[in-house]
Amino acid sequence: MFQSVETIIKSKHISGEAFFVMSDAQSEIYRVNLEPTAESNMTIEFCNTLTSVVIKPNSGKTNVPLVSTLLERDKQVFEYDHAKINHMPPEFSRMQDVLSNGINSKINSFDFTKDNLAQVKGVIYHLCDGNGNSVVLYQHKYPVSLHKKTKLSYWSLNGRTLDRVTNDSIDINNTIDFFYFNKVFYVINVNLLERFYGLEAVIDNLAKKATPLVLSLNIIDQSGMAKPNNIFDDMHKDRRFMKTLAMVAQGTIVQKGIDISQIEKVMSNFPIFQRKLMINNNLIVLKTKEQKRYFIRLLNNEASFAALDNSPFLAVEKDSAN
């Protein structure tokens, strides 16, 4: 994928077209008519971002981690496996629409004198190499990107004289949050996907399903808990924890089961768990957020147990085992 994208943006015939995604229920899109200089500048800037953020950091890589794994620590490119997550933001469908409609489509053009610029949620930028090969980029727009005209707004168009500002304006920088290539969606900014494009609710639902599965292992000290199913409610704002808990719901440990002796083996091999976790009367004590955080991390089969022989290893966050 990375090499193919690089080939496209290095084409001598590379060009771009822009679209606004509106914040209405349908995420309607409008074509943005660009001046030649603006189109050239945007195309160059977005190509540079693809090179620096997508291509160079992934040089030599053949696999792209899936968003559904949700455990990678470093900023990188993720494949959005929406079928596994069972969630497709409507804005992603608009990226598909740009390709299916084509440059000669009847998509309405944005009218800066009539249409509401404050309703723009995102910018789609379609890069094409002139031979039918495309990359479709998506940039989320925050309210601070909008500059509303007022009765006292003035600017200099020619650099010599001052004139009234008669239209709103919007910042379009070179940031890329998502992109669509070869019928696959890719995510660069997972946090944005979580906060503004529905992934947070998906993660929270998976985490909610995981809680009774974790309790059913019968290895947690539930004494003094009026409502054991609410044991992780205080962890909601810890998004890394919620992602890890969501992964537990899809892991093998809650299906196969685990006993205290196995947990003690992990703790003896990795002192970081020995320091953070506590066992009392043959049960795990989860009184603090830190205890909950490390316990759920231990339960994630990718973090603590090898798939073949059930021997422990540490994979999440690359922490020292000392």
C-alpha positions as CSV (number, residue, x, y, z in Angstrom):
1,M,0.0,0.0,0.0
2,F,2.7,2.5,1.0
3,Q,4.7,2.1,-2.2
4,S,1.5,2.4,-4.3
5,V,0.6,5.7,-2.6
6,E,4.1,7.0,-3.0
7,T,3.9,6.2,-6.8
8,I,0.7,8.2,-7.1
9,I,1.9,11.3,-5.3
10,K,5.2,11.3,-7.2
11,S,3.3,11.4,-10.5
12,K,4.1,14.5,-12.7
13,H,0.4,14.8,-13.4
14,I,-0.8,14.8,-9.8
15,S,-3.7,17.1,-9.2
16,G,-6.3,17.6,-6.5
17,E,-9.9,18.5,-5.9
18,A,-11.5,19.6,-2.7
19,F,-14.9,18.9,-1.0
20,F,-16.6,20.2,2.2
21,V,-18.3,17.6,4.4
22,M,-21.2,19.3,6.2
23,S,-22.2,18.5,9.8
24,D,-25.8,17.6,8.9
25,A,-27.4,14.3,9.5
26,Q,-26.5,13.1,6.0
27,S,-22.9,14.5,6.1
28,E,-23.7,16.1,2.7
29,I,-20.8,17.0,0.5
30,Y,-20.1,20.1,-1.6
31,R,-17.5,20.6,-4.2
32,V,-15.1,23.4,-3.5
33,N,-14.0,25.4,-6.5
34,L,-10.3,26.1,-6.2
35,E,-8.2,28.8,-7.8
36,P,-5.3,27.2,-9.7
37,T,-2.7,28.5,-7.3
38,A,-4.7,27.2,-4.3
39,E,-5.1,23.8,-5.9
40,S,-1.4,23.6,-6.6
41,N,-0.4,24.6,-3.1
42,M,-2.9,22.2,-1.4
43,T,-1.8,19.3,-3.6
44,I,1.9,19.9,-2.8
45,E,1.2,20.3,1.0
46,F,-1.0,17.2,1.2
47,C,1.6,15.1,-0.8
48,N,4.3,16.3,1.6
49,T,2.2,15.2,4.6
50,L,1.6,11.8,3.1
51,T,5.3,11.4,2.6
52,S,6.3,12.5,6.1
53,V,3.5,10.9,8.1
54,V,2.5,7.8,6.1
55,I,5.3,6.7,3.7
56,K,8.6,7.5,5.4
57,P,7.7,6.1,8.9
58,N,6.5,2.9,7.3
59,S,9.2,2.3,4.8
60,G,9.7,-1.4,4.3
61,K,6.6,-2.4,6.2
62,T,4.1,-4.7,4.5
63,N,1.4,-5.0,7.2
64,V,-0.8,-2.3,8.7
65,P,-2.2,-2.8,12.2
66,L,-6.0,-2.9,12.5
67,V,-7.9,-0.3,14.4
68,S,-9.7,-3.2,16.2
69,T,-6.5,-4.1,17.9
70,L,-6.4,-0.7,19.5
71,L,-3.3,-1.5,21.5
72,E,-0.5,0.0,19.5
73,R,1.3,2.7,21.4
74,D,3.0,4.8,18.7
75,K,1.3,7.1,16.3
76,Q,1.1,5.3,13.0
77,V,-1.2,4.3,10.2
78,F,-4.1,1.9,11.1
79,E,-6.4,0.0,8.7
80,Y,-10.0,0.8,9.7
81,D,-11.6,-2.7,9.8
82,H,-15.1,-1.4,10.1
83,A,-16.7,-4.8,9.6
84,K,-15.0,-6.1,12.7
85,I,-15.8,-3.0,14.7
86,N,-19.3,-2.8,13.2
87,H,-19.2,0.9,12.8
88,M,-18.9,3.1,9.7
89,P,-18.9,6.8,10.1
90,P,-21.0,8.5,7.4
91,E,-18.1,10.8,6.7
92,F,-16.1,7.8,5.5
93,S,-18.8,6.9,3.0
94,R,-18.5,10.4,1.6
95,M,-14.8,9.6,0.7
96,Q,-16.1,6.7,-1.3
97,D,-18.7,8.9,-2.9
98,V,-16.0,11.2,-4.2
99,L,-14.5,8.4,-6.2
100,S,-17.7,6.8,-7.3
101,N,-19.1,10.2,-8.5
102,G,-16.0,11.3,-10.4
103,I,-14.8,14.7,-11.3
104,N,-17.8,15.4,-13.7
105,S,-20.4,14.5,-11.1
106,K,-23.3,16.7,-10.3
107,I,-22.2,17.4,-6.7
108,N,-23.3,20.9,-5.8
109,S,-20.5,23.5,-5.5
110,F,-20.2,25.4,-2.2
111,D,-21.3,29.0,-2.5
112,F,-19.3,31.1,-0.1
113,T,-21.8,33.9,-0.3
114,K,-24.8,31.8,0.6
115,D,-23.8,28.5,2.2
116,N,-22.9,28.3,5.9
117,L,-19.2,27.8,6.4
118,A,-19.8,27.2,10.1
119,Q,-21.4,23.9,9.2
120,V,-18.3,22.4,7.6
121,K,-17.2,19.4,9.6
122,G,-14.4,18.1,7.4
123,V,-12.5,18.6,4.2
124,I,-12.0,15.8,1.7
125,Y,-9.1,16.2,-0.7
126,H,-8.9,13.9,-3.7
127,L,-5.4,13.3,-5.1
128,C,-5.3,11.8,-8.6
129,D,-2.3,10.9,-10.7
130,G,-4.0,11.5,-14.1
131,N,-4.2,7.7,-14.8
132,G,-7.2,6.9,-12.7
133,N,-5.2,6.1,-9.5
134,S,-6.4,8.0,-6.4
135,V,-5.9,8.7,-2.8
136,V,-8.7,10.4,-0.9
137,L,-7.8,12.4,2.2
138,Y,-9.9,13.6,5.1
139,Q,-9.2,16.5,7.5
140,H,-11.4,17.2,10.4
141,K,-12.3,20.9,10.9
142,Y,-12.5,22.4,14.4
143,P,-14.6,25.6,15.1
144,V,-11.3,27.5,15.6
145,S,-10.6,27.0,11.9
146,L,-13.5,29.3,10.9
147,H,-13.1,33.0,10.7
148,K,-16.4,34.8,10.7
149,K,-16.6,38.2,9.0
150,T,-17.8,41.2,11.1
151,K,-18.7,44.8,10.4
152,L,-15.1,45.7,11.5
153,S,-13.2,43.0,9.5
154,Y,-10.7,44.3,7.0
155,W,-7.9,42.8,5.0
156,S,-5.5,43.6,2.2
157,L,-5.9,41.6,-0.9
158,N,-3.2,43.4,-3.0
159,G,-0.8,44.2,-0.2
160,R,-1.2,47.9,-0.7
161,T,-4.7,48.9,0.3
162,L,-7.2,47.8,3.0
163,D,-10.7,46.6,2.1
164,R,-13.8,45.2,3.9
165,V,-14.0,41.4,4.4
166,T,-17.3,40.4,2.8
167,N,-17.1,36.6,3.3
168,D,-16.2,34.1,6.0
169,S,-13.0,32.2,5.6
170,I,-11.7,28.8,6.8
171,D,-8.2,27.4,7.5
172,I,-7.2,24.3,5.5
173,N,-3.8,23.1,6.6
174,N,-1.8,20.0,5.5
175,T,-3.1,17.7,8.3
176,I,-4.4,14.3,7.3
177,D,-6.6,12.4,9.8
178,F,-8.0,9.6,7.6
179,F,-7.5,8.5,4.0
180,Y,-9.1,6.0,1.6
181,F,-7.0,4.0,-0.9
182,N,-7.8,0.9,-2.9
183,K,-11.2,0.4,-1.2
184,V,-9.7,0.5,2.3
185,F,-10.0,3.2,4.9
186,Y,-6.9,4.1,6.9
187,V,-6.7,6.1,10.1
188,I,-3.8,8.3,11.3
189,N,-5.6,10.0,14.1
190,V,-7.3,7.3,16.2
191,N,-8.1,9.7,19.0
192,L,-10.1,11.9,16.6
193,L,-11.9,8.8,15.3
194,E,-12.8,8.0,18.9
195,R,-13.9,11.5,20.0
196,F,-15.8,12.8,17.0
197,Y,-16.6,9.8,14.7
198,G,-18.3,7.3,16.9
199,L,-15.5,5.0,17.9
200,E,-15.7,6.0,21.6
201,A,-19.3,4.6,21.9
202,V,-18.2,1.4,20.2
203,I,-15.3,0.9,22.6
204,D,-17.5,1.7,25.6
205,N,-20.1,-0.9,24.5
206,L,-17.4,-3.6,24.1
207,A,-15.9,-2.7,27.5
208,K,-19.4,-2.9,29.0
209,K,-19.8,-6.4,27.6
210,A,-16.3,-7.4,28.9
211,T,-17.0,-6.6,32.5
212,P,-19.4,-9.5,33.3
213,L,-17.0,-11.8,31.4
214,V,-14.1,-10.7,33.6
215,L,-16.2,-11.2,36.7
216,S,-17.2,-14.6,35.6
217,L,-13.6,-15.8,35.9
218,N,-14.2,-15.8,39.6
219,I,-10.8,-14.5,40.5
220,I,-11.7,-11.0,41.7
221,D,-12.3,-10.2,45.4
222,Q,-15.9,-8.8,45.2
223,S,-16.4,-8.4,49.0
224,G,-17.8,-5.0,49.8
225,M,-19.0,-4.4,46.3
226,A,-22.6,-3.4,46.2
227,K,-22.7,-3.6,42.4
228,P,-19.8,-5.6,41.0
229,N,-20.8,-4.8,37.4
230,N,-19.9,-1.2,38.1
231,I,-16.4,-2.1,39.1
232,F,-14.8,-0.3,36.1
233,D,-17.1,2.7,36.0
234,D,-14.4,5.0,37.5
235,M,-12.1,4.1,34.6
236,H,-14.3,5.6,31.9
237,K,-12.1,8.7,31.3
238,D,-9.0,6.5,31.0
239,R,-9.4,5.8,27.2
240,R,-6.3,3.5,27.0
241,F,-7.8,1.4,29.8
242,M,-11.2,1.3,28.0
243,K,-9.6,0.2,24.8
244,T,-7.7,-2.6,26.6
245,L,-10.9,-3.7,28.4
246,A,-12.7,-3.8,25.1
247,M,-10.0,-6.0,23.7
248,V,-10.4,-8.4,26.6
249,A,-14.0,-9.0,25.5
250,Q,-12.6,-10.3,22.2
251,G,-9.7,-12.2,23.6
252,T,-9.3,-15.9,24.5
253,I,-8.7,-15.7,28.2
254,V,-12.3,-14.8,29.1
255,Q,-13.3,-17.8,27.0
256,K,-10.9,-20.4,28.2
257,G,-10.6,-19.1,31.8
258,I,-7.7,-18.4,34.0
259,D,-6.8,-19.3,37.6
260,I,-4.8,-17.5,40.3
261,S,-1.8,-19.9,39.9
262,Q,-1.4,-18.7,36.3
263,I,-1.6,-15.1,37.4
264,E,1.0,-15.8,40.1
265,K,3.3,-17.2,37.4
266,V,3.0,-14.0,35.4
267,M,3.7,-11.9,38.5
268,S,6.7,-13.9,39.3
269,N,8.2,-13.6,35.8
270,F,7.4,-9.9,35.5
271,P,7.9,-7.8,38.7
272,I,6.0,-4.9,37.2
273,F,2.8,-6.9,37.8
274,Q,4.1,-8.1,41.2
275,R,4.5,-4.5,42.2
276,K,1.1,-3.3,41.0
277,L,-1.2,-6.2,41.8
278,M,-2.2,-7.8,45.1
279,I,-3.7,-11.2,45.8
280,N,-5.6,-11.8,49.0
281,N,-7.3,-15.1,50.0
282,N,-6.6,-16.5,46.6
283,L,-8.4,-13.6,44.9
284,I,-7.2,-10.5,43.0
285,V,-7.8,-7.2,44.9
286,L,-9.0,-4.3,42.7
287,K,-9.4,-1.3,45.0
288,T,-7.4,1.3,43.1
289,K,-7.4,2.5,39.5
290,E,-3.8,1.4,39.1
291,Q,-4.7,-2.2,40.2
292,K,-7.5,-2.3,37.7
293,R,-5.4,-0.9,35.0
294,Y,-2.6,-3.6,35.4
295,F,-5.0,-6.4,36.0
296,I,-6.9,-5.8,32.7
297,R,-3.7,-5.4,30.9
298,L,-2.6,-8.7,32.3
299,L,-5.8,-10.3,31.1
300,N,-5.2,-9.3,27.6
301,N,-3.8,-12.4,26.0
302,E,-1.5,-10.3,23.7
303,A,0.0,-8.7,26.7
304,S,0.7,-11.5,29.1
305,F,0.4,-14.9,27.6
306,A,2.0,-16.5,24.6
307,A,-0.6,-18.1,22.2
308,L,1.0,-21.5,22.0
309,D,2.4,-22.5,25.4
310,N,0.7,-20.0,27.7
311,S,4.0,-18.7,28.8
312,P,4.0,-15.0,29.8
313,F,5.5,-12.1,27.8
314,L,5.1,-8.4,28.0
315,A,3.9,-6.6,24.9
316,V,1.8,-3.6,25.8
317,E,3.5,-0.2,26.2
318,K,7.0,-1.8,26.1
319,D,7.4,-1.5,29.8
320,S,10.5,-2.9,31.5
321,A,10.0,-6.3,33.2
322,N,12.4,-5.4,36.0
